[in-house]
Amino acid sequence: MPEVMSSEVVVIGGGVIGAAVAYYLCREGAEVMIVEEDDLASGASGACDGFVSLQTKTPGPHLRLAMGGAQFFHELAEDLEVDIEYRGCGGLLLATTQEQMKELRARAKTLKAEGLEVEVLTASDLKELLPEVGKEVKGGSYCPQDAQVNPISLTLGLARKAQEMGATILRGCKVENIVVTNNRVREIHTTEGNIHSRRVVCAAGVGSNQIGKMIIVDVPVLPQRGQILVTESSEPVLKTLVAGAEYLGTKANIEGLLPADAEAAKLGLGFTAEQTAAGNLLLGSTREFVGFDDQTTPEAMNAIARNALRYLPWVKDLDVIRSFAGLRPCSPDGLPILGTIKGIRGFYLATGHSGDGICLAPITGKLISELVLDGETSLDIAPFSLYRFK
Ligand SMILES: Cc1cc2nc3c(=O)[nH]c(=O)nc-3n(C[C@H](O)[C@H](O)[C@H](O)COP(=O)(O)OP(=O)(O)OC[C@H]3O[C@@H](n4cnc5c(N)ncnc54)[C@H](O)[C@@H]3O)c2cc1C
């Protein structure tokens, strides 16, 4: 590797966001270098679920961003050489109390007013979509526009296609400093040498705060641990994505949907289930602020397993074969942080996607590529500016 490299744009981070930004930049003919300290998909993008869920987005700009991006998955499924296992399977949110049902009903109304298809279902309606639900389940809401993707394949597929279009990928290469002179990004210092570049995109996930410090900007992204259980492979049993209302409560901090149980509240427990193309069930998950600790814990494993039985009692017949944990790059309000930095030309933020980075990766990649190359975006990203926190 030469000691001084150069690139029109440097993307820091080889997770799903960095890969998507690189892919869309390359499609426009830009010269791109992805700098990844470990390996592609070694961060949150390789330790998560594959929900492309619209009904769990916060009504307003967040939902509009997700709805705007949903179409890109179809295109990517065609364009990428890796099978991203995209499935327009729909998604269910289940309620275990009448209060939760009331909340889901009110929410369905709001989401529908914003153009999303959402249907409120009774417990008996659920029979058409699920083999059997627990006695506590009172009904739920169903969004046929929700979908599923394999997050690792999506990340690798985007990066591989970007590489085919000319992108350079530096693995095992850590960004250590960013040189700014006369209010403009000039150079990126890495463990493998310096890179001359006038444009740098920070897609460093939970490393984004550290990257911000290099240009003396506070990027408020904290690691939030999420744990998942994986069952043995089985025949197709889940037609749709499934989540409990408490999952939405903990994710979007909705008071009426937070877990009532103290241990569950401490873990930020919320039920999720999806069946992968290989037939395994991914059962989740937790939301814990424990620094950079990405180990699984017996408490969470037990809590996830017990919670799963409340919703889908038949999972007791499936063996758990492994578990994993990932660190969500969490912003203070759970929405992504996108855009430029005041007073520094050539620095772009594409981070803080919290629990939604897989779903929002293609639209983020598209919009950040527009911002870098044209200075404006086809969808208003002002609501996601860093300066909303000031
Ligand atoms: C349990 C769990 C379940 C989830 N489920 C879903 C879901 O169903 N749907 C959904 O949409 N989202 C989900 N998410 C969220 C999603 O995984 C994240 O939002 C997304 O992966 C973030 O992508 P990223 O590229 O920003 O970060 P990452 O994938 O973490 O990538 C950032 C990369 O930057 C690199 N990096 C950091 N610092 C540096 C540096 N100084 N130099 C070079 N490289 C650096 C890291 O090594 C890393 O590879 C889930 C997350 C978890 C943990």
The ligand as a Tripos MOL2 file, in Angstrom:
@<TRIPOS>MOLECULE
LIG
   53    58     1     0     0
SMALL
NO_CHARGES

@<TRIPOS>ATOM
      1 C1        -29.7580   -6.6220   17.9930 C.3       1 LIG1
      2 C2        -29.9610   -5.6100   16.9040 C.ar      1 LIG1
      3 C3        -31.0590   -5.7220   16.0580 C.ar      1 LIG1
      4 C4        -31.2530   -4.7920   15.0410 C.ar      1 LIG1
      5 N1        -32.2940   -4.9770   14.1770 N.ar      1 LIG1
      6 C5        -32.4690   -4.1130   13.1390 C.ar      1 LIG1
      7 C6        -33.5050   -4.3370   12.1980 C.ar      1 LIG1
      8 O1        -34.2190   -5.3380   12.2500 O.2       1 LIG1
      9 N2        -33.6880   -3.4150   11.2160 N.ar      1 LIG1
     10 C7        -32.9050   -2.2940   11.1080 C.ar      1 LIG1
     11 O2        -33.1480   -1.4760   10.2240 O.2       1 LIG1
     12 N3        -31.8850   -2.0850   11.9890 N.ar      1 LIG1
     13 C8        -31.6560   -2.9700   12.9780 C.ar      1 LIG1
     14 N4        -30.6390   -2.7560   13.8800 N.ar      1 LIG1
     15 C9        -29.8330   -1.5410   13.7590 C.3       1 LIG1
     16 C10       -28.7710   -1.6840   12.6860 C.3       1 LIG1
     17 O3        -28.0440   -2.8680   12.8980 O.3       1 LIG1
     18 C11       -27.8320   -0.4600   12.7270 C.3       1 LIG1
     19 O4        -28.5620    0.7460   12.7220 O.3       1 LIG1
     20 C12       -26.9190   -0.4670   11.5160 C.3       1 LIG1
     21 O5        -26.2920   -1.7010   11.3500 O.3       1 LIG1
     22 C13       -25.8720    0.6380   11.6510 C.3       1 LIG1
     23 O6        -25.0190    0.5710   10.5410 O.3       1 LIG1
     24 P1        -23.6960    1.4380   10.4930 P.3       1 LIG1
     25 O7        -23.0740    1.1480    9.1820 O.co2     1 LIG1
     26 O8        -24.0240    2.8420   10.8510 O.co2     1 LIG1
     27 O9        -22.8250    0.8850   11.7090 O.3       1 LIG1
     28 P2        -21.8890   -0.4050   11.7920 P.3       1 LIG1
     29 O10       -22.4710   -1.5690   11.1100 O.co2     1 LIG1
     30 O11       -21.5430   -0.5750   13.2250 O.co2     1 LIG1
     31 O12       -20.6170    0.0110   10.9590 O.3       1 LIG1
     32 C14       -19.7110    1.0070   11.3820 C.3       1 LIG1
     33 C15       -18.3260    0.5710   10.9740 C.3       1 LIG1
     34 O13       -17.4100    1.6360   11.2100 O.3       1 LIG1
     35 C16       -16.1740    1.0720   11.5780 C.3       1 LIG1
     36 N5        -15.3820    2.0980   12.2520 N.ar      1 LIG1
     37 C17       -15.6720    2.7180   13.4310 C.ar      1 LIG1
     38 N6        -14.6990    3.5840   13.7490 N.ar      1 LIG1
     39 C18       -13.7880    3.5280   12.7430 C.ar      1 LIG1
     40 C19       -12.5300    4.1850   12.5030 C.ar      1 LIG1
     41 N7        -12.0190    5.0870   13.3770 N.pl3     1 LIG1
     42 N8        -11.8420    3.8700   11.3880 N.ar      1 LIG1
     43 C20       -12.3210    2.9510   10.4910 C.ar      1 LIG1
     44 N9        -13.4820    2.2960   10.6980 N.ar      1 LIG1
     45 C21       -14.2200    2.5830   11.7890 C.ar      1 LIG1
     46 C22       -16.5680   -0.0950   12.4660 C.3       1 LIG1
     47 O14       -15.5430   -1.0670   12.5420 O.3       1 LIG1
     48 C23       -17.8240   -0.6080   11.7820 C.3       1 LIG1
     49 O15       -17.5880   -1.7070   10.9130 O.3       1 LIG1
     50 C24       -30.3870   -3.6900   14.8950 C.ar      1 LIG1
     51 C25       -29.2640   -3.5870   15.7290 C.ar      1 LIG1
     52 C26       -29.0370   -4.5430   16.7180 C.ar      1 LIG1
     53 C27       -27.8210   -4.4150   17.5780 C.3       1 LIG1
@<TRIPOS>BOND
     1     1     2 1
     2     2     3 ar
     3     2    52 ar
     4     3     4 ar
     5     4     5 ar
     6     4    50 ar
     7     5     6 ar
     8     6     7 ar
     9     6    13 1
    10     7     8 2
    11     7     9 ar
    12     9    10 ar
    13    10    11 2
    14    10    12 ar
    15    12    13 ar
    16    13    14 ar
    17    14    15 1
    18    14    50 ar
    19    15    16 1
    20    16    17 1
    21    16    18 1
    22    18    19 1
    23    18    20 1
    24    20    21 1
    25    20    22 1
    26    22    23 1
    27    23    24 1
    28    24    25 2
    29    24    26 1
    30    24    27 1
    31    27    28 1
    32    28    29 2
    33    28    30 1
    34    28    31 1
    35    31    32 1
    36    32    33 1
    37    33    34 1
    38    33    48 1
    39    34    35 1
    40    35    36 1
    41    35    46 1
    42    36    37 ar
    43    36    45 ar
    44    37    38 ar
    45    38    39 ar
    46    39    40 ar
    47    39    45 ar
    48    40    41 1
    49    40    42 ar
    50    42    43 ar
    51    43    44 ar
    52    44    45 ar
    53    46    47 1
    54    46    48 1
    55    48    49 1
    56    50    51 ar
    57    51    52 ar
    58    52    53 1
@<TRIPOS>SUBSTRUCTURE
     1 LIG1         1 GROUP 0 **** ****
